[in-house]
Amino acid sequence: MTTEGTMPTGAGKNLTYRTVAGVIKPFLWAVAKRDWRGVENFPTSGGFIVAANHMTNLDPLTFAQFVYDTARAPRILAKASLWKIPVLRWVLDSTGMIPVHRNTVGAASSLADAVRALELGECVAVFPEGTLTRDPNLWPMTGKTGAARLALSSGVPVIPVAQWGPQDILGQYSKRLRPFPRKRVTIRAGRPVDLSDLLGRPQDTSVLREATERIMVAITELLEEIRGESAPEVRFDMRRTAVAGEQVEAVADAGDAPAVLDVDGDAAADTDTERPTQ
């Protein structure tokens, strides 16, 4: 069953958001056959987090459109450097996006801003991996703890989302669109991730890692259903793996940035390194 677009709660009051969505939606309709399901798992009121896998620079658009069409206009965490681009800064501010100031004392304020948005009943969208997956078969890799911190600090539901198909329109590190013929884009939203036993506990490394892994397991299981195959038993971990001669340094949990919807494909973690474009 393919979903039909509906006006998200609160989005009607934001002309810029509606304008941007109005530009993106026809493009996605032209290049993708949508198979979007699981919208009944989105809360009908109150704040919540949606967390998805990240494979290509196109899937932020499909993810955002899925959330926008089926629930509410998402507040997206994005790296602060995007605000240096004049026109883009106006769009980001006008649509209520949240800047993440990485490697600065302002990083904590991004998490606080996201928590405040959730307390106001808004939807916050994140990619727990923080950047494009480095798994060679595009399975979700080890997540960063930002999404877990946000969930445990706010106590709101975390809705896992898996998507498959955008990588056929725009390859993982490609700048070349392949719009035709139209590709099937499948997106599934699952039931809220159960973090109830972790709420109220000190947010130490073990608690954050446990919450993060539960979120990633939920996303991976949805993707297994979509793909009809099993993910690797051992999740790809950038902290322990050197990829194509690119050494990835270990990242301490305390240094993880809040989970970021990486709108331009650049590294979303403080020490993450983007693979050269192929």
Solvent accessible surface area in square Angstrom, and as a share of the most:
residue,aa,sasa,rsa
1,M,178,0.79
2,T,57,0.33
3,T,16,0.09
4,E,125,0.56
5,G,32,0.30
6,T,87,0.51
7,M,117,0.52
8,P,4,0.03
9,T,99,0.57
10,G,47,0.45
11,A,1,0.01
12,G,32,0.31
13,K,192,0.81
14,N,39,0.20
15,L,124,0.62
16,T,20,0.12
17,Y,20,0.08
18,R,97,0.35
19,T,76,0.44
20,V,47,0.27
21,A,11,0.08
22,G,42,0.40
23,V,105,0.61
24,I,39,0.20
25,K,73,0.31
26,P,79,0.50
27,F,68,0.28
28,L,3,0.02
29,W,137,0.48
30,A,46,0.36
31,V,4,0.02
32,A,2,0.02
33,K,93,0.40
34,R,18,0.07
35,D,14,0.07
36,W,3,0.01
37,R,105,0.38
38,G,11,0.11
39,V,49,0.28
40,E,138,0.62
41,N,32,0.16
42,F,12,0.05
43,P,33,0.21
44,T,138,0.80
45,S,87,0.56
46,G,40,0.38
47,G,9,0.09
48,F,0,0.00
49,I,0,0.00
50,V,0,0.00
51,A,0,0.00
52,A,0,0.00
53,N,1,0.01
54,H,0,0.00
55,M,1,0.00
56,T,0,0.00
57,N,56,0.28
58,L,8,0.04
59,D,0,0.00
60,P,8,0.05
61,L,62,0.31
62,T,2,0.01
63,F,0,0.00
64,A,21,0.16
65,Q,8,0.03
66,F,0,0.00
67,V,0,0.00
68,Y,16,0.06
69,D,4,0.02
70,T,28,0.16
71,A,18,0.14
72,R,20,0.07
73,A,19,0.14
74,P,0,0.00
75,R,50,0.18
76,I,15,0.08
77,L,1,0.00
78,A,1,0.01
79,K,16,0.07
80,A,21,0.16
81,S,50,0.32
82,L,10,0.05
83,W,26,0.09
84,K,165,0.70
85,I,88,0.44
86,P,108,0.68
87,V,114,0.65
88,L,57,0.28
89,R,131,0.48
90,W,156,0.55
91,V,36,0.20
92,L,13,0.06
93,D,81,0.42
94,S,36,0.23
95,T,7,0.04
96,G,22,0.21
97,M,24,0.11
98,I,2,0.01
99,P,36,0.23
100,V,1,0.01
101,H,75,0.33
102,R,57,0.21
103,N,119,0.61
104,T,77,0.45
105,V,154,0.88
106,G,19,0.19
107,A,23,0.18
108,A,73,0.57
109,S,52,0.33
110,S,0,0.00
111,L,35,0.17
112,A,40,0.31
113,D,45,0.24
114,A,0,0.00
115,V,21,0.12
116,R,128,0.47
117,A,2,0.02
118,L,3,0.01
119,E,125,0.56
120,L,143,0.71
121,G,20,0.19
122,E,55,0.25
123,C,1,0.00
124,V,0,0.00
125,A,0,0.00
126,V,0,0.00
127,F,0,0.00
128,P,1,0.01
129,E,1,0.00
130,G,3,0.02
131,T,0,0.00
132,L,1,0.00
133,T,1,0.01
134,R,6,0.02
135,D,9,0.05
136,P,112,0.70
137,N,91,0.47
138,L,25,0.13
139,W,10,0.04
140,P,3,0.02
141,M,3,0.01
142,T,29,0.17
143,G,2,0.02
144,K,23,0.10
145,T,0,0.00
146,G,1,0.01
147,A,1,0.01
148,A,0,0.00
149,R,43,0.16
150,L,2,0.01
151,A,2,0.01
152,L,17,0.08
153,S,53,0.34
154,S,28,0.18
155,G,41,0.40
156,V,27,0.15
157,P,53,0.34
158,V,2,0.01
159,I,0,0.00
160,P,3,0.02
161,V,0,0.00
162,A,0,0.00
163,Q,0,0.00
164,W,63,0.22
165,G,1,0.01
166,P,0,0.00
167,Q,16,0.07
168,D,64,0.33
169,I,0,0.00
170,L,19,0.10
171,G,12,0.12
172,Q,36,0.16
173,Y,21,0.08
174,S,30,0.20
175,K,174,0.74
176,R,169,0.62
177,L,79,0.40
178,R,100,0.37
179,P,36,0.23
180,F,142,0.59
181,P,106,0.67
182,R,90,0.33
183,K,42,0.18
184,R,139,0.51
185,V,0,0.00
186,T,12,0.07
187,I,0,0.00
188,R,47,0.17
189,A,5,0.04
190,G,8,0.08
191,R,198,0.72
192,P,69,0.43
193,V,20,0.12
194,D,97,0.50
195,L,12,0.06
196,S,76,0.49
197,D,81,0.42
198,L,3,0.02
199,L,78,0.39
200,G,86,0.82
201,R,118,0.43
202,P,103,0.65
203,Q,74,0.33
204,D,72,0.37
205,T,75,0.44
206,S,74,0.48
207,V,3,0.02
208,L,5,0.02
209,R,48,0.17
210,E,75,0.33
211,A,0,0.00
212,T,4,0.02
213,E,72,0.32
214,R,63,0.23
215,I,1,0.00
216,M,0,0.00
217,V,57,0.33
218,A,21,0.16
219,I,0,0.00
220,T,11,0.07
221,E,92,0.41
222,L,22,0.11
223,L,0,0.00
224,E,50,0.22
225,E,127,0.57
226,I,34,0.17
227,R,45,0.16
228,G,69,0.66
229,E,88,0.39
230,S,92,0.59
231,A,19,0.14
232,P,67,0.42
233,E,182,0.82
234,V,127,0.73
235,R,51,0.19
236,F,34,0.14
237,D,13,0.07
238,M,12,0.05
239,R,63,0.23
240,R,184,0.67
241,T,45,0.26
242,A,60,0.47
243,V,24,0.14
244,A,99,0.77
245,G,81,0.78
246,E,30,0.14
247,Q,131,0.58
248,V,9,0.05
249,E,114,0.51
250,A,83,0.65
251,V,20,0.12
252,A,70,0.55
253,D,21,0.11
254,A,95,0.74
255,G,39,0.38
256,D,13,0.07
257,A,7,0.05
258,P,14,0.08
259,A,5,0.04
260,V,2,0.01
261,L,1,0.00
262,D,2,0.01
263,V,56,0.32
264,D,58,0.30
265,G,3,0.03
266,D,62,0.32
267,A,16,0.13
268,A,2,0.02
269,A,3,0.02
270,D,38,0.20
271,T,60,0.35
272,D,16,0.08
273,T,66,0.39
274,E,53,0.24
275,R,46,0.17
276,P,103,0.65
277,T,82,0.48
278,Q,155,0.69
